């Protein structure tokens, strides 16, 4: 492995440019969303940014897409819809190993990641739907207090309380300048005097709206990061250095913070690349108390592989090398993960490198 002395400063030096903000080309608002003050506030935000908004006469979204898959993908990625979350969408679901429960503020993401975890999970073109009925979504949380099977029942993580993950089906920070939904949820947890914690992870760096909130230490932000050689698979996101700098700002504002290193990609040069990444994180976060780290290796299903190859036909992301093994999920579906030897090599490296460069950090899980 090459020396790392020359790579420990870039995170701070390159994090000055303004955070990248998504500007959808069209915003469609359902009739029911207009009945909610938060839906009307989203319209005001979009119009304030000079983005055209179309209020629909019904709850049926007018989403005519071209027959060409690439054109349909491009249009979908430029579309934000404001809708009302149905009872089934509001119903909380377990989300191990991250947290006890999943709470969704939106569905879909404006980024262009060629390994996208949502590919194959969401039906139809990948539009982004944000929810207007926040009071109904928030009302689902209190009945779940003290329940769950991750932090609620874990001796090692019990001090986190009941945990609620807000970034399973979206990147809420990517939408925050348009929706304000994440700020509202953070403020809710700040006022909720309960043994509970909100969690979200992001590939974006626009935290200006969050740093001044009265969060009461009940929200943990994690930066989803990958080293520069692999960040090319994360189109439309903030630079990795900017994400790390945003985490440092959030920590300085009293938020608990962490790193989500994902997806870990065992491509040629991975050891040096991830050592550099951890060094960059250490340059900004080594002294942060209770820094958490989540380690998630790259995996995909046959369905997501087909979807991703249609979305990103020019990507050179490896999906089919011989160092893969089939894994059956609890629902009987197939995922392709790294084989046992590769997994052991990866895990040994990360555990040793994190212990060396971020000795105060706490690894929450490896998967």
N, C-alpha and C positions, 0 to 999 in steps of 0.2 A: 504493500500500500504506500502511495506517495505521501510526502510530508504535507501537513495541512496548515503550516504557519501562514501561508499567503491567502488563505480563504476564510479567515475568521472575521474580517471587517465588512465585507460587502453588504451584509444585511442592513446595517445602519446607513451606509453611504448611498444606497440606491433606493431608499424608501421614501424620498421626498416628493416625487411627483404626485399630483392629486389622484385619489382613488378612482378607479375605473367604475363608471356607473352605466347600467343597462338602460337603453332608450328603445322601448318597443316601437314598432312602426304603427301598430294599431292597438287600441284598448277597447274591448267590447264589454258592456255592462248589462247584466240580465235585469229584467224588470224587478224581480224580488230583491236583488242586491240594492236597488235604489231605496228600498224601505228602511235600510239600516244606515245609521249615521256614519258608520265606518266606511260603508260603500260610497257614500257621497263624499267623504273626506278623500278617498283614493282618487275619485274623479277630479277633485280640486287640485290634488298634488300633480296628477298627470297634466292637466291643463296648464298649471303653473309652470311646467317644464316645456310647454309648447307642443305637447303630444295630443294628437286628435283623439277624441273619445266619442264612441258611438253607443248611445243608450238604446237597447233593444226593446221592442214592443212586447216581448214575452220572455220566458225563461229558456226558450230554445235558442241556442247559440248558432249564429249564421257563420259556419266555419267551412265554407267551400274552399277546397284545396285543389291545386293542379293535379293531373294524373301522374305527371312525372314525379318520382319519389324524391329526387334531390330538391326540386322546386317546392314540393309540399313540405319537406323538412325545413327549408329556409324560411318559408312563410310562417310555419308553426312556431319557429324559434323567435320570430319577430312579433308574436302575438301575446298579449296579456288579456285574460278575461277575468272579470270580477263577478263572482257568483256566490250563492248561498250554499254552505256545506250542509249536505243532507244528514239525517240522523245516523246513517251508516258511516258517513265520513267523519262524524264527530265522535263516534264510539272509539274509545281508547283501545289500543292493541299492545300486547307485550313487545318489547324491543330489546331482548338480550343480544349481546352482552353489554350493550351501551347503558341501558337504563331500564327502569321498571315499566314505563309506559311511553307510548308515542303520542304526541299531540301535534296535529297538522294545522298550520296557518295557511298553507298553500300546497299546490301539487304541480310539480314541474319546475324546471330550472333553465335560466337563459344561457348557461355556459355550454361549451361545445367540447365536452370531454369524450375522447374516443374509447374510454373504458366505462362510460356512464353506467352507474348502478341502477338507474331507472329504466334503462333499455329493456324492453320485454316485460316490464312490470306495469307500465301504464298503457292503456289502450289508445290506439289511434296516433295521429301525428303529435309530436311533443310540444303542445302548447302549454303555457303556464296559466294555471287557475289560482287566483287568490280569493280568500273567503271574506265576505262582508260581515257575517253574523258572529263577530268575536264574543259577545256576551254568552251566546249559546255554547260556543266552544269552551270558554273559560268555566262555564257551569259544570262541565263534565269532570273537572279536576278534583274538587274536594271529596267526592265519594270514593276516590281511589287512594286517598291518603292512608299510609300504613299498609298498603297492599303491594303486590308485585313480588317478583322472584329474583331480582338482581340486587339492588342496594337495600331494599326493605328487609331482605333475609340474609344479608351477607355481613359476617363479623368484620371483614376487612374493609368494607365500604359502607357500613351502617351509619357512619357519621355524616354521609351525604343526604340521609333522609330518603324519602320517597322521591325518585328522580323521574323527570319528564323530558323526553327528547323531542326537540322541535325541528330537527333537520333530517328526517328520514326520507321524505318525498319531495324535498325542496332544499334550497339554500336560502334561508330567510333573510340573511344579510344582503344578498344579491338584489332583493326586492324592496329593501327597507326604505329607500328614498322615494319609492312609488307608493308604498302601502302604509308604513308606520306600524305595521302589525307586530313586529318583533319588539319595538319599544313599548307598545301597549302590554305585551305579555310579560316583559321584564318588570314593568311598573306593577303589574298585578302580583307577581311573585314578591316584589319588594314590600307590598302592603299586606301580603298574606302571611300572617304570623304563624307559620306551621313548619314542621320538620320536613321541608320539601326543597328541592332544587330543580331549577330549569337548566337544561343543557342545549347548546346548539354548536354546530361546527360549520366552518365556512371556508371557501376559497377566495373570499373577497376581503377588502381592507377598509371599507367605508364605515368606520366606527364613530364618526363625529357625533351622530345623533344619540349614541349609547353611553358615551363616557360620562355625561353629566346626570344620568338617571339615578334615582334613589333605589338602587338595586338591593341594598342590605346584604350583599354577599350571597344572594340566593340564586344567582345565575352564573354558570360557568361557560365561557366561550372557549372553543378549541379551534385552532387553525388547522385546516386540512392541507397538508404540505407534501411535496415530493421534490427531489433534487432537480436542478435545472435541466440535466439531460432528459429527464422524463416529464418535465413541466410542459414540453411541447405537445403532450397529449391532452392538455387542459386549456383549450382555446377559449378566449373571452373572459378569462379570470384575471385577478390581480397578480402581479409578480410575486413570487414566493417571498422575496425580501420584504415586500410591502405587507404581506400577511403577517410575517414575524414581527414587524414593527408595530402593526395594529394590535397584536397580542400584548406587546410590551406596554402600549398605551392603556389597554384595558386593565392590565395588572396594576399599573400605576393608579388607575381610578378605583382600585379595590376589588375588582372582579377576580374570582378564581379563574384560572386559565389552564389550557392544556394544548397538547399537540395530537392531532390525528394523522399519523403517517400512513397514507393510503392513496392508492393501492401500492403496496410494496411490489416492485417489478424486478424479477431476477434476470435482467438482461445483462449483456456484457458490460463490465465496468461498474456494476451496481455497488460493490463494496466501497470503492473510492467515492462514488457519488453520494451515497447515504452518509458516509463519514463526514463529508463536507457539509451536508445538510444539517447534521446534528451539531457540528461545530458552529454553523451560522446561528442555529437556535440557541446554543449555549452562550454565544456572545451577547445576546440580549436577555435571555431568560434564566441563566444559571442560578441567579439568586432569588428567583421568584418562589415564594413559599407554596407548598402543595401543588407543584406543577404535575399534571397528569399526562400520561402518554398512552395512546391507543394504537396498536399495531395490527394492520389489516392487510393481508396479502391479496394479490390480484387473483380474482376468480371470475368465471363467467359460465353461463348456461348455454346450451345449444340455441335457445330462442334469442337470448341477448346477443350472442355472437352474430347471428343472422341479421338482427336489427342494426347492430353497430356497423357491420360491414356494408349495409345499405346506406347508412348515414355518412360514414367516413371511408369511402372506398380507397382513398389514398393513404390511409394510416398504416404505419409500419409496426404498430403495436402487435406483439406476438400473441396469437391465440391459436395454438395448435402444435407447440413444440413437444418433443418427446418427454420432457420432465414434468408431465402433467398426470394427474390421477383423477378418476371419477369419484365423486362423493355424492351420496344420496342424502337429500334433505329429509326432515321429519315428515314432509308432505309427499315424499316419494319421487320428487323431481331430481334431475341430475345437475350437478355443478362440476366444473373442471377446476381443480386446485393444483398447487404444486405438489409433487410427489414427496414422500416421507423424507428422503435424503435431502432434497432441496429445502424443505421446511425446517429441518434440524439445523442446516447450515445457516439459513437466514435468521432463525431465532437466536442461535448462539451469538451471531454477530451483533444483532441489535441489543440484546441484553448486556453484552460486554461493553459495547460502545456507549450506550446510554449510561451505564454505571461509571464509565470513565469520564465522560464529558458533562453529564447532567446528573451528578450523584444525588441531588436532592429530589429528583423526579420520581414519580410513582407510576410504574407500568400497571395499567388497569387490566388489560387483557391482550392476548395474542390470538389471532384467528386467521 
